[in-house]
Each structure stands twice: as structure tokens, then as C-alpha cells.
Amino acid sequence: MSGTVNKVIIVGNLGADPEINKTRDGRPVVTLSVATSDTWRDKNTGERKEKTEWHRVVIFTEGLAKIAEQYLKKGMKVYVEGKLRTIKWKDQGGADRYTTQINVENFDGTFQMITSGGGAGGPADREC
């Protein structure tokens, strides 16, 4: 098989309200901070443990960006499907830095608000 796949799916909670920026040609770009958590019981102590991962999500699709800007708020549960991209940039000292993010763009991504309360099926559900 010679093909490859670059696809990621996460379901998590927004850590902050969306950050909205514009490209040089005026198109909206929305950046989200999404938290996902794993929980388990420690084998030695029986104590419940939790680890949270933070994901940077960038929405480039204009229609989805407008919906995200209008409806998303900190704490909402979201479903995100996109591609992993690593961006290289320079810090203030001139050192190379890298950020890995999930890009939602054109036909390669999906975004869905689940609910603010974490349950599915209610009137707050919206598919983008």
C-alpha cells in the first residue's frame, strides 16, 4: 500500500473563548484550545489519576470560522476532525521553535459543537 493518511479526531472541552484573526486578504482564521483527558486507577494505590492534553486547533474554512466565532464559548464540548500540521517559527531569541496543531480546512475537516453541558442530543447541538 503506497498511500498515507493524516487525520486526527478529538472530542474535548474548550479551554478559552475562540481567538479570531484575519489573513492578509481578510479571511477569518479561528484558533481554539481544546483539552482532552485520560483517567485511570493507579495499580499500587487504587487512586484515580487524570492527565490532560491541550490541543491547538486552527479553523481556516470561512463558514466554520464564522460559526465558531458566533457560538463557541469556553467550556463547551466539541468534536474536531482535521489534519496534523507542524509549524516552524522563531522565538524572540532567534531560536527555532515548532508547534503542532490540528488544521480544519476546506473538505479535509469537520467541526461539531456537542453541548455546553457535555451531553449529546439536546437543542444546543450544532453541526458545522
N, CA, C and O atoms as CSV, one atom per row, in Angstrom:
chain,resi,resn,atom,element,x,y,z
A,1,MET,N,N,0.845,-1.178,0.000
A,1,MET,CA,C,0.000,0.000,0.000
A,1,MET,C,C,0.890,1.240,0.000
A,1,MET,O,O,1.738,1.389,0.879
A,2,SER,N,N,0.713,2.106,-0.945
A,2,SER,CA,C,1.575,3.272,-1.062
A,2,SER,C,C,0.962,4.541,-0.493
A,2,SER,O,O,1.663,5.543,-0.353
A,3,GLY,N,N,-0.335,4.533,-0.157
A,3,GLY,CA,C,-0.995,5.732,0.345
A,3,GLY,C,C,-0.723,5.962,1.817
A,3,GLY,O,O,-0.320,5.052,2.541
A,4,THR,N,N,-0.948,7.185,2.247
A,4,THR,CA,C,-0.818,7.541,3.653
A,4,THR,C,C,-2.041,8.331,4.075
A,4,THR,O,O,-2.789,8.830,3.235
A,5,VAL,N,N,-2.241,8.441,5.377
A,5,VAL,CA,C,-3.375,9.178,5.913
A,5,VAL,C,C,-2.887,10.106,7.017
A,5,VAL,O,O,-2.137,9.691,7.901
A,6,ASN,N,N,-3.309,11.348,6.964
A,6,ASN,CA,C,-3.031,12.316,8.012
A,6,ASN,C,C,-4.391,12.818,8.491
A,6,ASN,O,O,-4.960,13.746,7.915
A,7,LYS,N,N,-4.906,12.191,9.554
A,7,LYS,CA,C,-6.223,12.542,10.054
A,7,LYS,C,C,-6.230,12.369,11.567
A,7,LYS,O,O,-5.720,11.376,12.085
A,8,VAL,N,N,-6.801,13.326,12.266
A,8,VAL,CA,C,-6.920,13.259,13.713
A,8,VAL,C,C,-8.342,13.631,14.101
A,8,VAL,O,O,-8.948,14.520,13.504
A,9,ILE,N,N,-8.872,12.935,15.115
A,9,ILE,CA,C,-10.197,13.217,15.646
A,9,ILE,C,C,-10.054,13.379,17.155
A,9,ILE,O,O,-9.472,12.527,17.826
A,10,ILE,N,N,-10.589,14.476,17.683
A,10,ILE,CA,C,-10.617,14.658,19.134
A,10,ILE,C,C,-12.003,15.120,19.557
A,10,ILE,O,O,-12.709,15.785,18.799
A,11,VAL,N,N,-12.378,14.760,20.773
A,11,VAL,CA,C,-13.572,15.279,21.423
A,11,VAL,C,C,-13.089,15.815,22.755
A,11,VAL,O,O,-12.540,15.070,23.567
A,12,GLY,N,N,-13.292,17.106,22.983
A,12,GLY,CA,C,-12.794,17.708,24.206
A,12,GLY,C,C,-13.516,18.993,24.530
A,12,GLY,O,O,-14.503,19.353,23.889
A,13,ASN,N,N,-13.002,19.688,25.547
A,13,ASN,CA,C,-13.619,20.921,26.024
A,13,ASN,C,C,-12.746,22.124,25.681
A,13,ASN,O,O,-11.519,22.060,25.750
A,14,LEU,N,N,-13.401,23.214,25.312
A,14,LEU,CA,C,-12.676,24.445,25.005
A,14,LEU,C,C,-12.100,25.038,26.287
A,14,LEU,O,O,-12.807,25.198,27.281
A,15,GLY,N,N,-10.815,25.359,26.253
A,15,GLY,CA,C,-10.146,25.934,27.408
A,15,GLY,C,C,-10.274,27.444,27.470
A,15,GLY,O,O,-9.954,28.048,28.494
A,16,ALA,N,N,-10.733,28.062,26.400
A,16,ALA,CA,C,-10.884,29.514,26.333
A,16,ALA,C,C,-11.847,29.836,25.193
A,16,ALA,O,O,-12.134,28.984,24.352
A,17,ASP,N,N,-12.335,31.061,25.173
A,17,ASP,CA,C,-13.131,31.510,24.038
A,17,ASP,C,C,-12.246,31.496,22.790
A,17,ASP,O,O,-11.027,31.627,22.906
A,18,PRO,N,N,-12.833,31.341,21.604
A,18,PRO,CA,C,-12.038,31.325,20.373
A,18,PRO,C,C,-11.252,32.618,20.171
A,18,PRO,O,O,-11.691,33.700,20.562
A,19,GLU,N,N,-10.088,32.481,19.556
A,19,GLU,CA,C,-9.272,33.642,19.177
A,19,GLU,C,C,-9.460,33.837,17.680
A,19,GLU,O,O,-9.180,32.931,16.894
A,20,ILE,N,N,-9.930,35.008,17.282
A,20,ILE,CA,C,-10.231,35.275,15.874
A,20,ILE,C,C,-9.202,36.243,15.302
A,20,ILE,O,O,-8.949,37.311,15.860
A,21,ASN,N,N,-8.614,35.842,14.173
A,21,ASN,CA,C,-7.669,36.688,13.440
A,21,ASN,C,C,-8.098,36.723,11.978
A,21,ASN,O,O,-9.025,36.020,11.575
A,22,LYS,N,N,-7.427,37.534,11.202
A,22,LYS,CA,C,-7.701,37.634,9.764
A,22,LYS,C,C,-6.408,37.390,8.992
A,22,LYS,O,O,-5.323,37.761,9.439
A,23,THR,N,N,-6.541,36.757,7.821
A,23,THR,CA,C,-5.397,36.610,6.940
A,23,THR,C,C,-5.138,37.955,6.263
A,23,THR,O,O,-5.924,38.890,6.411
A,24,ARG,N,N,-4.053,38.046,5.535
A,24,ARG,CA,C,-3.735,39.308,4.842
A,24,ARG,C,C,-4.818,39.714,3.856
A,24,ARG,O,O,-5.033,40.901,3.611
A,25,ASP,N,N,-5.504,38.716,3.289
A,25,ASP,CA,C,-6.570,39.038,2.339
A,25,ASP,C,C,-7.948,39.112,3.014
A,25,ASP,O,O,-8.968,39.137,2.325
A,26,GLY,N,N,-7.987,39.146,4.360
A,26,GLY,CA,C,-9.230,39.404,5.078
A,26,GLY,C,C,-10.054,38.200,5.472
A,26,GLY,O,O,-11.130,38.366,6.046
A,27,ARG,N,N,-9.589,36.977,5.183
A,27,ARG,CA,C,-10.357,35.783,5.551
A,27,ARG,C,C,-10.173,35.480,7.044
A,27,ARG,O,O,-9.080,35.658,7.581
A,28,PRO,N,N,-11.245,35.021,7.718
A,28,PRO,CA,C,-11.125,34.734,9.154
A,28,PRO,C,C,-10.367,33.432,9.412
A,28,PRO,O,O,-10.479,32.465,8.659
A,29,VAL,N,N,-9.593,33.437,10.501
A,29,VAL,CA,C,-8.895,32.250,10.989
A,29,VAL,C,C,-9.173,32.179,12.482
A,29,VAL,O,O,-8.919,33.139,13.209
A,30,VAL,N,N,-9.696,31.042,12.945
A,30,VAL,CA,C,-10.054,30.886,14.351
A,30,VAL,C,C,-9.116,29.875,14.992
A,30,VAL,O,O,-8.893,28.790,14.456
A,31,THR,N,N,-8.566,30.245,16.151
A,31,THR,CA,C,-7.701,29.350,16.910
A,31,THR,C,C,-8.416,28.960,18.199
A,31,THR,O,O,-8.937,29.807,18.924
A,32,LEU,N,N,-8.427,27.652,18.464
A,32,LEU,CA,C,-9.073,27.111,19.652
A,32,LEU,C,C,-8.060,26.347,20.493
A,32,LEU,O,O,-7.090,25.800,19.969
A,33,SER,N,N,-8.288,26.316,21.779
A,33,SER,CA,C,-7.517,25.498,22.704
A,33,SER,C,C,-8.475,24.442,23.251
A,33,SER,O,O,-9.420,24.769,23.969
A,34,VAL,N,N,-8.227,23.163,22.907
A,34,VAL,CA,C,-9.130,22.078,23.281
A,34,VAL,C,C,-8.404,21.112,24.208
A,34,VAL,O,O,-7.290,20.675,23.919
A,35,ALA,N,N,-9.048,20.783,25.324
A,35,ALA,CA,C,-8.476,19.856,26.300
A,35,ALA,C,C,-9.129,18.486,26.172
A,35,ALA,O,O,-10.352,18.377,26.079
A,36,THR,N,N,-8.296,17.431,26.169
A,36,THR,CA,C,-8.776,16.060,26.272
A,36,THR,C,C,-8.103,15.440,27.486
A,36,THR,O,O,-6.965,15.778,27.811
A,37,SER,N,N,-8.802,14.535,28.154
A,37,SER,CA,C,-8.261,13.945,29.372
A,37,SER,C,C,-8.370,12.422,29.352
A,37,SER,O,O,-9.331,11.861,28.825
A,38,ASP,N,N,-7.374,11.768,29.931
A,38,ASP,CA,C,-7.381,10.328,30.165
A,38,ASP,C,C,-7.442,10.113,31.668
A,38,ASP,O,O,-6.784,10.823,32.429
A,39,THR,N,N,-8.229,9.135,32.097
A,39,THR,CA,C,-8.288,8.799,33.523
A,39,THR,C,C,-8.015,7.316,33.694
A,39,THR,O,O,-8.324,6.507,32.819
A,40,TRP,N,N,-7.428,6.969,34.842
A,40,TRP,CA,C,-7.126,5.584,35.179
A,40,TRP,C,C,-6.965,5.463,36.682
A,40,TRP,O,O,-6.878,6.460,37.398
A,41,ARG,N,N,-6.927,4.226,37.147
A,41,ARG,CA,C,-6.668,3.953,38.559
A,41,ARG,C,C,-5.240,3.471,38.716
A,41,ARG,O,O,-4.792,2.579,37.997
A,42,ASP,N,N,-4.529,4.066,39.659
A,42,ASP,CA,C,-3.159,3.664,39.961
A,42,ASP,C,C,-3.186,2.235,40.492
A,42,ASP,O,O,-3.946,1.936,41.412
A,43,LYS,N,N,-2.364,1.346,39.926
A,43,LYS,CA,C,-2.362,-0.065,40.314
A,43,LYS,C,C,-1.898,-0.269,41.753
A,43,LYS,O,O,-2.357,-1.193,42.424
A,44,ASN,N,N,-1.002,0.578,42.231
A,44,ASN,CA,C,-0.466,0.408,43.586
A,44,ASN,C,C,-1.370,0.995,44.663
A,44,ASN,O,O,-1.556,0.388,45.717
A,45,THR,N,N,-1.932,2.174,44.403
A,45,THR,CA,C,-2.700,2.866,45.442
A,45,THR,C,C,-4.206,2.797,45.235
A,45,THR,O,O,-4.967,3.046,46.171
A,46,GLY,N,N,-4.648,2.465,44.030
A,46,GLY,CA,C,-6.079,2.482,43.727
A,46,GLY,C,C,-6.633,3.877,43.523
A,46,GLY,O,O,-7.828,4.059,43.289
A,47,GLU,N,N,-5.742,4.871,43.614
A,47,GLU,CA,C,-6.141,6.262,43.459
A,47,GLU,C,C,-6.471,6.562,41.999
A,47,GLU,O,O,-5.822,6.061,41.080
A,48,ARG,N,N,-7.500,7.393,41.809
A,48,ARG,CA,C,-7.885,7.818,40.450
A,48,ARG,C,C,-6.905,8.878,39.983
A,48,ARG,O,O,-6.645,9.849,40.693
A,49,LYS,N,N,-6.360,8.692,38.782
A,49,LYS,CA,C,-5.409,9.642,38.193
A,49,LYS,C,C,-6.012,10.205,36.912
A,49,LYS,O,O,-6.866,9.585,36.279
A,50,GLU,N,N,-5.542,11.401,36.549
A,50,GLU,CA,C,-6.018,12.041,35.322
A,50,GLU,C,C,-4.876,12.819,34.688
A,50,GLU,O,O,-4.079,13.455,35.378
A,51,LYS,N,N,-4.811,12.757,33.362
A,51,LYS,CA,C,-3.827,13.541,32.616
A,51,LYS,C,C,-4.561,14.273,31.505
A,51,LYS,O,O,-5.311,13.670,30.736
A,52,THR,N,N,-4.338,15.577,31.429
A,52,THR,CA,C,-4.987,16.410,30.411
A,52,THR,C,C,-3.974,16.809,29.357
A,52,THR,O,O,-2.864,17.235,29.677
A,53,GLU,N,N,-4.359,16.668,28.103
A,53,GLU,CA,C,-3.563,17.123,26.959
A,53,GLU,C,C,-4.264,18.325,26.342
A,53,GLU,O,O,-5.489,18.347,26.223
A,54,TRP,N,N,-3.475,19.329,25.949
A,54,TRP,CA,C,-4.024,20.520,25.302
A,54,TRP,C,C,-3.676,20.486,23.825
A,54,TRP,O,O,-2.540,20.202,23.448
A,55,HIS,N,N,-4.678,20.782,22.986
A,55,HIS,CA,C,-4.523,20.733,21.533
A,55,HIS,C,C,-4.839,22.107,20.946
A,55,HIS,O,O,-5.843,22.730,21.289
A,56,ARG,N,N,-3.971,22.558,20.063
A,56,ARG,CA,C,-4.209,23.799,19.324
A,56,ARG,C,C,-4.943,23.415,18.040
A,56,ARG,O,O,-4.459,22.596,17.258
A,57,VAL,N,N,-6.119,24.015,17.832
A,57,VAL,CA,C,-6.943,23.752,16.658
A,57,VAL,C,C,-7.089,25.061,15.894
A,57,VAL,O,O,-7.434,26.090,16.475
A,58,VAL,N,N,-6.826,25.019,14.583
A,58,VAL,CA,C,-6.939,26.218,13.755
A,58,VAL,C,C,-7.951,25.946,12.649
A,58,VAL,O,O,-7.803,24.998,11.878
A,59,ILE,N,N,-8.989,26.794,12.579
A,59,ILE,CA,C,-10.049,26.650,11.587
A,59,ILE,C,C,-9.813,27.674,10.485
A,59,ILE,O,O,-9.790,28.879,10.734
A,60,PHE,N,N,-9.635,27.170,9.249
A,60,PHE,CA,C,-9.385,28.032,8.098
A,60,PHE,C,C,-10.601,28.162,7.190
A,60,PHE,O,O,-10.634,29.052,6.340
A,61,THR,N,N,-11.591,27.305,7.344
A,61,THR,CA,C,-12.776,27.346,6.494
A,61,THR,C,C,-13.662,28.510,6.927
A,61,THR,O,O,-14.049,28.594,8.092
A,62,GLU,N,N,-13.983,29.403,6.003
A,62,GLU,CA,C,-14.675,30.649,6.338
A,62,GLU,C,C,-16.019,30.417,7.026
A,62,GLU,O,O,-16.317,31.063,8.031
A,63,GLY,N,N,-16.824,29.511,6.500
A,63,GLY,CA,C,-18.132,29.247,7.106
A,63,GLY,C,C,-18.015,28.714,8.527
A,63,GLY,O,O,-18.735,29.155,9.422
A,64,LEU,N,N,-17.102,27.759,8.734
A,64,LEU,CA,C,-16.900,27.206,10.075
A,64,LEU,C,C,-16.324,28.252,11.025
A,64,LEU,O,O,-16.669,28.283,12.206
A,65,ALA,N,N,-15.453,29.102,10.508
A,65,ALA,CA,C,-14.861,30.158,11.337
A,65,ALA,C,C,-15.939,31.116,11.838
A,65,ALA,O,O,-15.915,31.527,12.998
A,66,LYS,N,N,-16.876,31.471,10.974
A,66,LYS,CA,C,-17.953,32.378,11.379
A,66,LYS,C,C,-18.830,31.752,12.455
A,66,LYS,O,O,-19.215,32.422,13.413
A,67,ILE,N,N,-19.147,30.464,12.299
A,67,ILE,CA,C,-19.967,29.765,13.294
A,67,ILE,C,C,-19.213,29.662,14.612
A,67,ILE,O,O,-19.787,29.896,15.675
A,68,ALA,N,N,-17.928,29.312,14.551
A,68,ALA,CA,C,-17.119,29.201,15.769
A,68,ALA,C,C,-17.063,30.546,16.492
A,68,ALA,O,O,-17.208,30.607,17.713
A,69,GLU,N,N,-16.854,31.611,15.741
A,69,GLU,CA,C,-16.777,32.957,16.331
A,69,GLU,C,C,-18.089,33.329,17.014
A,69,GLU,O,O,-18.081,33.935,18.086
A,70,GLN,N,N,-19.199,32.975,16.409
A,70,GLN,CA,C,-20.502,33.386,16.906
A,70,GLN,C,C,-20.985,32.549,18.095
A,70,GLN,O,O,-21.588,33.095,19.019
A,71,TYR,N,N,-20.729,31.227,18.090
A,71,TYR,CA,C,-21.366,30.346,19.053
A,71,TYR,C,C,-20.450,29.745,20.128
A,71,TYR,O,O,-20.931,29.403,21.208
A,72,LEU,N,N,-19.155,29.609,19.863
A,72,LEU,CA,C,-18.300,28.889,20.804
A,72,LEU,C,C,-17.923,29.722,22.023
A,72,LEU,O,O,-17.652,30.919,21.921
A,73,LYS,N,N,-17.913,29.068,23.167
A,73,LYS,CA,C,-17.527,29.703,24.430
A,73,LYS,C,C,-16.694,28.705,25.233
A,73,LYS,O,O,-16.802,27.492,25.054
A,74,LYS,N,N,-15.879,29.235,26.102
A,74,LYS,CA,C,-15.054,28.429,26.994
A,74,LYS,C,C,-15.907,27.385,27.716
A,74,LYS,O,O,-16.997,27.690,28.199
A,75,GLY,N,N,-15.400,26.151,27.785
A,75,GLY,CA,C,-16.073,25.070,28.492
A,75,GLY,C,C,-16.948,24.191,27.631
A,75,GLY,O,O,-17.313,23.097,28.059
A,76,MET,N,N,-17.305,24.633,26.412
A,76,MET,CA,C,-18.152,23.823,25.541
A,76,MET,C,C,-17.413,22.577,25.082
A,76,MET,O,O,-16.194,22.587,24.911
A,77,LYS,N,N,-18.172,21.501,24.885
A,77,LYS,CA,C,-17.607,20.256,24.358
A,77,LYS,C,C,-17.720,20.289,22.838
A,77,LYS,O,O,-18.772,20.621,22.292
A,78,VAL,N,N,-16.618,19.940,22.155
A,78,VAL,CA,C,-16.578,19.989,20.694
A,78,VAL,C,C,-15.975,18.708,20.122
A,78,VAL,O,O,-15.169,18.040,20.770
A,79,TYR,N,N,-16.379,18.384,18.908
A,79,TYR,CA,C,-15.820,17.298,18.107
A,79,TYR,C,C,-15.029,17.972,16.999
A,79,TYR,O,O,-15.555,18.838,16.299
A,80,VAL,N,N,-13.762,17.582,16.831
A,80,VAL,CA,C,-12.904,18.188,15.808
A,80,VAL,C,C,-12.251,17.078,14.999
A,80,VAL,O,O,-11.742,16.103,15.553
A,81,GLU,N,N,-12.274,17.241,13.690
A,81,GLU,CA,C,-11.619,16.313,12.776
A,81,GLU,C,C,-10.789,17.145,11.801
A,81,GLU,O,O,-11.313,18.044,11.144
A,82,GLY,N,N,-9.509,16.848,11.709
A,82,GLY,CA,C,-8.651,17.619,10.823
A,82,GLY,C,C,-7.340,16.916,10.546
A,82,GLY,O,O,-7.214,15.704,10.720
A,83,LYS,N,N,-6.361,17.702,10.110
A,83,LYS,CA,C,-5.031,17.184,9.780
A,83,LYS,C,C,-3.998,17.771,10.722
A,83,LYS,O,O,-4.095,18.933,11.116
A,84,LEU,N,N,-3.006,16.964,11.085
A,84,LEU,CA,C,-1.897,17.468,11.889
A,84,LEU,C,C,-0.939,18.244,11.009
A,84,LEU,O,O,-0.583,17.810,9.914
A,85,ARG,N,N,-0.528,19.396,11.505
A,85,ARG,CA,C,0.471,20.221,10.822
A,85,ARG,C,C,1.456,20.713,11.867
A,85,ARG,O,O,1.061,21.074,12.976
A,86,THR,N,N,2.737,20.729,11.519
A,86,THR,CA,C,3.758,21.283,12.393
A,86,THR,C,C,4.271,22.560,11.764
A,86,THR,O,O,4.698,22.570,10.610
A,87,ILE,N,N,4.225,23.645,12.536
A,87,ILE,CA,C,4.613,24.973,12.080
A,87,ILE,C,C,5.958,25.327,12.718
A,87,ILE,O,O,6.135,25.176,13.927
A,88,LYS,N,N,6.894,25.792,11.909
A,88,LYS,CA,C,8.191,26.237,12.416
A,88,LYS,C,C,8.174,27.753,12.526
A,88,LYS,O,O,7.715,28.443,11.615
A,89,TRP,N,N,8.687,28.280,13.669
A,89,TRP,CA,C,8.749,29.722,13.884
A,89,TRP,C,C,9.963,30.037,14.741
A,89,TRP,O,O,10.584,29.137,15.307
A,90,LYS,N,N,10.300,31.317,14.835
A,90,LYS,CA,C,11.457,31.752,15.626
A,90,LYS,C,C,10.969,32.510,16.862
A,90,LYS,O,O,10.071,33.348,16.781
A,91,ASP,N,N,11.583,32.195,18.012
A,91,ASP,CA,C,11.230,32.907,19.236
A,91,ASP,C,C,11.972,34.238,19.297
A,91,ASP,O,O,12.691,34.583,18.359
A,92,GLN,N,N,11.812,34.986,20.377
A,92,GLN,CA,C,12.421,36.314,20.490
A,92,GLN,C,C,13.938,36.256,20.441
A,92,GLN,O,O,14.579,37.215,20.012
A,93,GLY,N,N,14.520,35.146,20.874
A,93,GLY,CA,C,15.974,34.988,20.852
A,93,GLY,C,C,16.505,34.471,19.523
A,93,GLY,O,O,17.715,34.302,19.367
A,94,GLY,N,N,15.620,34.218,18.562
A,94,GLY,CA,C,16.034,33.746,17.255
A,94,GLY,C,C,16.128,32.234,17.137
A,94,GLY,O,O,16.523,31.723,16.089
A,95,ALA,N,N,15.771,31.503,18.199
A,95,ALA,CA,C,15.826,30.040,18.168
A,95,ALA,C,C,14.617,29.481,17.430
A,95,ALA,O,O,13.514,30.019,17.529
A,96,ASP,N,N,14.831,28.403,16.694
A,96,ASP,CA,C,13.731,27.733,16.008
A,96,ASP,C,C,12.830,27.045,17.020
A,96,ASP,O,O,13.305,26.384,17.943
A,97,ARG,N,N,11.531,27.207,16.838
A,97,ARG,CA,C,10.513,26.558,17.674
A,97,ARG,C,C,9.513,25.884,16.749
A,97,ARG,O,O,9.369,26.269,15.589
A,98,TYR,N,N,8.829,24.883,17.268
A,98,TYR,CA,C,7.852,24.132,16.490
A,98,TYR,C,C,6.556,24.005,17.276
A,98,TYR,O,O,6.574,23.783,18.487
A,99,THR,N,N,5.434,24.146,16.583
A,99,THR,CA,C,4.116,23.957,17.174
A,99,THR,C,C,3.348,22.987,16.294
A,99,THR,O,O,3.251,23.176,15.081
A,100,THR,N,N,2.801,21.944,16.915
A,100,THR,CA,C,1.950,21.005,16.183
A,100,THR,C,C,0.504,21.363,16.468
A,100,THR,O,O,0.116,21.543,17.623
A,101,GLN,N,N,-0.287,21.464,15.421
A,101,GLN,CA,C,-1.682,21.871,15.557
A,101,GLN,C,C,-2.566,21.003,14.681
A,101,GLN,O,O,-2.085,20.291,13.800
A,102,ILE,N,N,-3.857,21.073,14.934
A,102,ILE,CA,C,-4.854,20.396,14.111
A,102,ILE,C,C,-5.474,21.452,13.212
A,102,ILE,O,O,-6.080,22.407,13.699
A,103,ASN,N,N,-5.327,21.288,11.903
A,103,ASN,CA,C,-5.901,22.227,10.941
A,103,ASN,C,C,-7.236,21.699,10.441
A,103,ASN,O,O,-7.336,20.553,10.002
A,104,VAL,N,N,-8.254,22.537,10.509
A,104,VAL,CA,C,-9.571,22.243,9.949
A,104,VAL,C,C,-9.715,23.179,8.762
A,104,VAL,O,O,-9.857,24.391,8.922
A,105,GLU,N,N,-9.677,22.596,7.562
A,105,GLU,CA,C,-9.726,23.427,6.360
A,105,GLU,C,C,-10.454,22.727,5.228
A,105,GLU,O,O,-10.341,21.514,5.049
A,106,ASN,N,N,-11.196,23.505,4.475
A,106,ASN,CA,C,-11.918,23.060,3.296
A,106,ASN,C,C,-12.650,21.756,3.529
A,106,ASN,O,O,-13.430,21.647,4.475
A,107,PHE,N,N,-12.414,20.755,2.676
A,107,PHE,CA,C,-13.143,19.499,2.762
A,107,PHE,C,C,-12.413,18.470,3.614
A,107,PHE,O,O,-12.873,17.335,3.737
A,108,ASP,N,N,-11.291,18.845,4.201
A,108,ASP,CA,C,-10.484,17.912,4.980
A,108,ASP,C,C,-10.820,17.925,6.461
A,108,ASP,O,O,-10.202,17.182,7.223
A,109,GLY,N,N,-11.761,18.727,6.896
A,109,GLY,CA,C,-12.025,18.823,8.323
A,109,GLY,C,C,-13.493,18.930,8.652
A,109,GLY,O,O,-14.319,19.292,7.815
A,110,THR,N,N,-13.799,18.603,9.903
A,110,THR,CA,C,-15.155,18.686,10.415
A,110,THR,C,C,-15.099,19.284,11.802
A,110,THR,O,O,-14.143,19.074,12.549
A,111,PHE,N,N,-16.111,20.014,12.128
A,111,PHE,CA,C,-16.193,20.618,13.448
A,111,PHE,C,C,-17.643,20.537,13.889
A,111,PHE,O,O,-18.550,20.870,13.126
A,112,GLN,N,N,-17.862,20.092,15.131
A,112,GLN,CA,C,-19.224,19.999,15.634
A,112,GLN,C,C,-19.260,20.412,17.096
A,112,GLN,O,O,-18.464,19.934,17.905
A,113,MET,N,N,-20.178,21.295,17.427
A,113,MET,CA,C,-20.418,21.642,18.829
A,113,MET,C,C,-21.299,20.542,19.388
A,113,MET,O,O,-22.345,20.232,18.817
A,114,ILE,N,N,-20.889,19.950,20.497
A,114,ILE,CA,C,-21.708,18.895,21.090
A,114,ILE,C,C,-22.708,19.550,22.028
A,114,ILE,O,O,-23.902,19.557,21.727
A,115,THR,N,N,-22.271,20.097,23.141
A,115,THR,CA,C,-23.109,20.925,24.010
A,115,THR,C,C,-22.219,21.619,25.018
A,115,THR,O,O,-21.046,21.280,25.166
A,116,SER,N,N,-22.781,22.587,25.704
A,116,SER,CA,C,-22.036,23.244,26.775
A,116,SER,C,C,-22.024,22.383,28.019
A,116,SER,O,O,-21.132,22.523,28.855
A,117,GLY,N,N,-23.006,21.484,28.164
A,117,GLY,CA,C,-23.098,20.654,29.350
A,117,GLY,C,C,-22.458,19.295,29.186
A,117,GLY,O,O,-22.400,18.528,30.148
A,118,GLY,N,N,-21.975,18.971,28.002
A,118,GLY,CA,C,-21.283,17.712,27.790
A,118,GLY,C,C,-22.164,16.587,27.294
A,118,GLY,O,O,-21.635,15.532,26.941
A,119,GLY,N,N,-23.493,16.749,27.247
A,119,GLY,CA,C,-24.349,15.685,26.761
A,119,GLY,C,C,-24.735,15.908,25.325
A,119,GLY,O,O,-24.772,17.049,24.866
A,120,ALA,N,N,-25.024,14.850,24.605
A,120,ALA,CA,C,-25.420,14.967,23.206
A,120,ALA,C,C,-26.936,14.844,23.076
A,120,ALA,O,O,-27.603,14.301,23.957
A,121,GLY,N,N,-27.463,15.349,21.979
A,121,GLY,CA,C,-28.848,15.139,21.663
A,121,GLY,C,C,-29.778,16.287,22.023
A,121,GLY,O,O,-30.961,16.244,21.682
A,122,GLY,N,N,-29.280,17.299,22.695
A,122,GLY,CA,C,-30.127,18.410,23.107
A,122,GLY,C,C,-30.213,19.488,22.061
A,122,GLY,O,O,-29.601,19.373,21.000
A,123,PRO,N,N,-30.962,20.537,22.338
A,123,PRO,CA,C,-31.145,21.610,21.368
A,123,PRO,C,C,-29.893,22.420,21.115
A,123,PRO,O,O,-29.849,23.188,20.154
A,124,ALA,N,N,-28.863,22.273,21.954
A,124,ALA,CA,C,-27.635,23.030,21.753
A,124,ALA,C,C,-26.717,22.382,20.721
A,124,ALA,O,O,-25.700,22.967,20.349
A,125,ASP,N,N,-27.065,21.173,20.252
A,125,ASP,CA,C,-26.232,20.510,19.246
A,125,ASP,C,C,-26.260,21.278,17.944
A,125,ASP,O,O,-27.325,21.691,17.485
A,126,ARG,N,N,-25.096,21.472,17.344
A,126,ARG,CA,C,-24.994,22.119,16.037
A,126,ARG,C,C,-23.873,21.447,15.286
A,126,ARG,O,O,-22.784,21.261,15.828
A,127,GLU,N,N,-24.125,21.082,14.045
A,127,GLU,CA,C,-23.062,20.530,13.228
A,127,GLU,C,C,-22.614,21.587,12.250
A,127,GLU,O,O,-23.429,22.268,11.628
A,128,CYS,N,N,-21.323,21.714,12.123
A,128,CYS,CA,C,-20.759,22.730,11.252
A,128,CYS,C,C,-20.137,22.070,10.040
A,128,CYS,O,O,-19.600,22.757,9.170
